[in-house]
Amino acid sequence: MPRIQVNGTELHYEDTGGSGEPLLFSHGLLWNTALFAPQMAALGDRYRCIAYDHRGQGQSADDDREVIDMDLLTADAVALIQALGLGAVHFCGLSMGGFVGMRLAARHPQLVRSLILCDTSAEPEPPENAPRYVRMNFVARWLGPRLVIPKVMPILFGRTALADPTRAAERAEWRRQLDQNRRSIWRAVNGVIRRAAIAPELGRIVAPTLVIVGAEDVATVPAKAQRIAATIANARLAVIPRAGHSSSVEEPLAVTAAIREFLQGAGAP
């Protein structure tokens, strides 16, 4: 799969090609382009679907700074859009990808045709979460990600997907994805733990916006999605039953249907 040099790094991306409007997918922390594989497959016949790995994650180049912050990732997204000549994109980001999407839409409105925010927050990391995440990050850095997977799974996935006996193979694949993370993922985790709020800038977003959240999301609870939708002008909210923080793979049909319906009404800016 191709990699492209942008903003002082090299990003891995996947591109369905075609002449459709560009739909750019930005994954969450500890994931990669696979987080949106169901949507890429389902929407590639209508849109030019592109998914990329953030620097320091997936198949993109590593980074040696202590904190890979959200402003840097936003600059990466801007550079990627420009380097690929995409013009204004439909931008879909989940969790960390949503942190990027809100900054992109607020600060570079000319690049965002519409905005889809999945399982994300406009607020800083709650202080009660930080000590636990710092401890897990320390273990993953020095001993490897495998040891923290049992703690991470209930954060990333809802109780329905974790308890369903018919989905054992899917859970095994999700664990495999987590185990593939490089030890240097701690740098990206620091960026999430220490991120600044973007809530004060949401009023600047003018792109049509869809906010999606899993009803069982414990990492960015539905109330946070409701606050985002209430702050961005004319934003829509879709709550996905039986989904947690990784709604795009937990309930892919429902998420894809919500995106498809939204995009049909989201024209050029």
C-alpha positions as CSV (number, residue, x, y, z in Angstrom):
1,M,0.0,0.0,0.0
2,P,1.2,3.5,-0.8
3,R,3.0,5.9,1.6
4,I,3.4,9.6,1.1
5,Q,5.8,12.1,2.5
6,V,4.0,15.0,4.1
7,N,4.8,17.5,6.9
8,G,8.1,15.9,7.8
9,T,6.8,12.3,8.1
10,E,5.6,9.5,5.9
11,L,2.0,8.4,6.1
12,H,0.6,5.1,5.0
13,Y,-2.8,5.4,3.3
14,E,-5.3,3.3,1.4
15,D,-7.3,4.7,-1.6
16,T,-10.2,3.2,-3.4
17,G,-9.7,5.6,-6.3
18,G,-12.4,6.7,-8.6
19,S,-14.0,10.1,-9.5
20,G,-16.4,10.3,-6.5
21,E,-16.2,13.0,-3.8
22,P,-13.3,12.3,-1.5
23,L,-14.2,10.7,1.9
24,L,-11.2,10.7,4.2
25,F,-11.2,8.4,7.2
26,S,-9.0,9.1,10.3
27,H,-8.7,6.3,12.9
28,G,-8.6,6.3,16.7
29,L,-5.8,5.6,19.1
30,L,-4.4,2.1,19.0
31,W,-6.0,1.4,15.7
32,N,-5.1,1.9,12.0
33,T,-6.9,2.0,8.7
34,A,-8.6,-1.4,9.5
35,L,-11.0,0.5,11.8
36,F,-12.9,1.8,8.7
37,A,-12.5,-1.3,6.5
38,P,-16.2,-2.0,6.5
39,Q,-17.1,1.6,5.5
40,M,-14.3,1.7,2.8
41,A,-15.8,-1.5,1.3
42,A,-19.4,-0.4,1.4
43,L,-18.9,3.3,0.3
44,G,-16.1,2.9,-2.3
45,D,-18.5,2.6,-5.1
46,R,-20.0,6.0,-4.5
47,Y,-17.1,7.9,-3.0
48,R,-13.3,8.0,-3.3
49,C,-12.6,6.5,0.1
50,I,-9.2,7.2,1.6
51,A,-8.0,6.0,5.0
52,Y,-4.6,6.8,6.5
53,D,-2.5,5.8,9.6
54,H,-1.5,8.6,11.9
55,R,2.2,9.1,12.4
56,G,3.6,6.7,14.9
57,Q,0.8,4.2,14.3
58,G,-0.2,1.5,11.9
59,Q,2.2,1.4,8.9
60,S,3.1,5.1,9.0
61,A,6.5,6.3,10.0
62,D,7.5,6.4,13.6
63,D,8.1,9.6,15.5
64,D,10.7,10.4,18.2
65,R,9.0,13.2,20.1
66,E,7.6,12.5,23.6
67,V,4.1,13.7,22.7
68,I,2.4,13.4,19.3
69,D,-0.1,16.1,19.9
70,M,-3.4,16.8,18.2
71,D,-2.2,20.0,16.5
72,L,0.6,18.1,14.8
73,L,-1.8,15.4,13.6
74,T,-4.1,18.1,12.3
75,A,-1.2,19.6,10.3
76,D,-0.6,16.1,9.0
77,A,-4.2,15.8,7.8
78,V,-4.0,19.2,6.1
79,A,-0.7,18.2,4.3
80,L,-2.2,14.9,3.2
81,I,-5.3,16.5,1.7
82,Q,-3.1,18.9,-0.1
83,A,-0.6,16.4,-1.3
84,L,-3.2,14.1,-2.7
85,G,-5.0,17.1,-4.4
86,L,-8.3,16.2,-2.8
87,G,-9.8,19.7,-2.3
88,A,-12.6,19.8,0.2
89,V,-13.2,16.3,1.7
90,H,-15.9,14.6,3.6
91,F,-13.9,13.9,6.8
92,C,-14.8,11.0,9.1
93,G,-12.8,10.6,12.3
94,L,-13.3,8.3,15.2
95,S,-12.0,9.2,18.7
96,M,-8.4,10.5,18.0
97,G,-9.5,11.0,14.4
98,G,-12.4,13.1,15.7
99,F,-10.0,15.2,17.7
100,V,-8.3,15.9,14.4
101,G,-11.5,16.4,12.5
102,M,-12.9,19.1,14.8
103,R,-9.6,21.0,14.6
104,L,-9.5,20.6,10.8
105,A,-13.1,21.8,10.3
106,A,-12.7,24.8,12.8
107,R,-9.3,26.0,11.5
108,H,-9.4,25.0,7.8
109,P,-13.0,25.1,6.8
110,Q,-12.1,25.3,3.1
111,L,-10.8,21.7,3.3
112,V,-14.0,20.2,4.9
113,R,-17.0,19.5,2.8
114,S,-18.7,17.7,5.6
115,L,-17.7,16.3,9.0
116,I,-18.5,13.0,10.6
117,L,-17.4,12.6,14.3
118,C,-17.6,9.1,15.8
119,D,-17.1,8.3,19.4
120,T,-15.1,11.4,20.2
121,S,-14.9,14.3,22.6
122,A,-14.3,18.0,22.4
123,E,-13.1,18.1,26.0
124,P,-9.7,17.3,27.6
125,E,-9.1,13.9,29.1
126,P,-11.0,13.7,32.4
127,P,-8.6,14.0,35.3
128,E,-10.0,10.8,36.9
129,N,-8.9,8.8,33.8
130,A,-5.4,10.1,33.4
131,P,-3.6,8.2,36.2
132,R,-5.0,4.8,35.0
133,Y,-4.1,5.6,31.4
134,V,-0.6,6.8,32.4
135,R,0.0,3.5,34.2
136,M,-1.1,1.4,31.3
137,N,1.0,3.5,28.9
138,F,4.1,2.9,31.1
139,V,3.5,-0.9,31.0
140,A,3.0,-0.9,27.2
141,R,6.1,1.2,26.7
142,W,8.5,-1.0,28.7
143,L,6.9,-4.4,28.6
144,G,4.8,-4.3,25.4
145,P,1.2,-3.8,24.5
146,R,0.1,-7.4,25.1
147,L,0.0,-7.0,28.8
148,V,-2.5,-4.2,28.8
149,I,-4.9,-5.7,26.2
150,P,-7.3,-7.1,28.9
151,K,-7.6,-3.6,30.4
152,V,-8.0,-1.9,27.1
153,M,-10.7,-4.1,25.5
154,P,-13.5,-2.9,27.9
155,I,-12.5,0.7,27.1
156,L,-12.5,0.2,23.3
157,F,-15.5,-2.1,22.9
158,G,-19.0,-2.2,24.3
159,R,-20.4,-4.9,26.6
160,T,-22.6,-6.4,23.9
161,A,-19.7,-7.1,21.5
162,L,-17.5,-8.4,24.3
163,A,-20.2,-10.8,25.7
164,D,-21.7,-12.2,22.4
165,P,-20.5,-15.8,22.1
166,T,-20.9,-15.7,18.3
167,R,-18.3,-12.9,18.0
168,A,-15.3,-14.7,19.4
169,A,-13.5,-14.6,16.1
170,E,-14.0,-10.8,15.8
171,R,-12.7,-10.3,19.4
172,A,-9.7,-12.3,18.6
173,E,-9.0,-10.1,15.5
174,W,-9.4,-6.9,17.6
175,R,-7.0,-8.3,20.2
176,R,-4.6,-9.1,17.3
177,Q,-4.9,-5.5,16.1
178,L,-4.0,-4.2,19.5
179,D,-1.1,-6.6,19.9
180,Q,0.4,-5.3,16.6
181,N,1.0,-1.8,18.1
182,R,4.6,-0.9,18.4
183,R,6.0,-0.1,21.8
184,S,6.5,3.5,20.7
185,I,2.7,3.9,20.7
186,W,3.2,5.6,24.1
187,R,4.1,8.8,22.3
188,A,0.6,8.8,20.6
189,V,-1.1,7.9,23.9
190,N,0.6,10.9,25.5
191,G,-1.0,13.1,22.9
192,V,-4.4,11.9,23.8
193,I,-3.9,12.1,27.6
194,R,-2.5,15.6,27.4
195,R,-4.8,17.0,24.7
196,A,-6.3,20.4,25.0
197,A,-10.0,21.0,24.7
198,I,-11.3,21.9,21.3
199,A,-14.8,22.8,22.6
200,P,-14.2,26.6,22.5
201,E,-13.6,26.4,18.7
202,L,-16.7,24.3,17.8
203,G,-18.7,27.4,17.0
204,R,-16.4,28.1,14.1
205,I,-17.4,24.8,12.3
206,V,-19.7,25.5,9.4
207,A,-19.5,22.2,7.6
208,P,-22.6,19.9,7.8
209,T,-21.8,17.6,10.7
210,L,-22.9,14.2,11.9
211,V,-22.0,13.1,15.4
212,I,-22.1,9.3,15.9
213,V,-21.7,7.6,19.3
214,G,-22.1,4.0,20.5
215,A,-24.8,3.7,23.2
216,E,-22.3,1.6,25.2
217,D,-19.3,3.9,24.8
218,V,-17.5,4.3,28.1
219,A,-14.4,6.1,26.8
220,T,-16.3,9.0,25.3
221,V,-19.8,8.6,26.8
222,P,-22.9,9.6,24.8
223,A,-23.3,12.8,26.8
224,K,-20.1,14.1,25.3
225,A,-21.4,13.5,21.8
226,Q,-24.6,15.3,22.7
227,R,-22.6,18.3,23.8
228,I,-20.7,18.4,20.5
229,A,-23.9,18.1,18.5
230,A,-25.6,20.9,20.6
231,T,-22.6,23.2,20.0
232,I,-22.0,22.8,16.2
233,A,-24.7,24.6,14.2
234,N,-27.3,22.2,12.7
235,A,-25.3,19.1,13.7
236,R,-27.1,15.8,13.7
237,L,-26.7,13.1,16.4
238,A,-26.9,9.3,15.8
239,V,-26.7,6.9,18.7
240,I,-25.8,3.4,17.7
241,P,-27.3,0.6,19.8
242,R,-25.1,-2.2,21.0
243,A,-21.9,-0.3,20.1
244,G,-19.1,0.9,22.3
245,H,-16.1,3.1,21.5
246,S,-15.2,1.3,18.3
247,S,-18.6,1.6,16.7
248,S,-17.4,1.3,13.1
249,V,-16.4,-2.3,13.6
250,E,-18.8,-3.3,16.4
251,E,-21.9,-2.3,14.4
252,P,-20.6,-1.6,10.9
253,L,-23.9,-1.9,9.1
254,A,-25.6,0.7,11.4
255,V,-22.6,3.1,11.2
256,T,-22.3,2.8,7.4
257,A,-26.0,3.4,7.0
258,A,-25.9,6.5,9.2
259,I,-22.9,7.8,7.2
260,R,-24.5,7.0,3.8
261,E,-27.8,8.8,4.7
262,F,-25.9,11.8,6.0
263,L,-23.7,12.1,3.0
264,Q,-26.6,12.0,0.6
265,G,-27.8,15.3,2.1
266,A,-24.3,16.9,2.5
267,G,-23.5,18.8,-0.7
268,A,-20.7,21.0,-1.6
269,P,-20.0,23.9,0.8
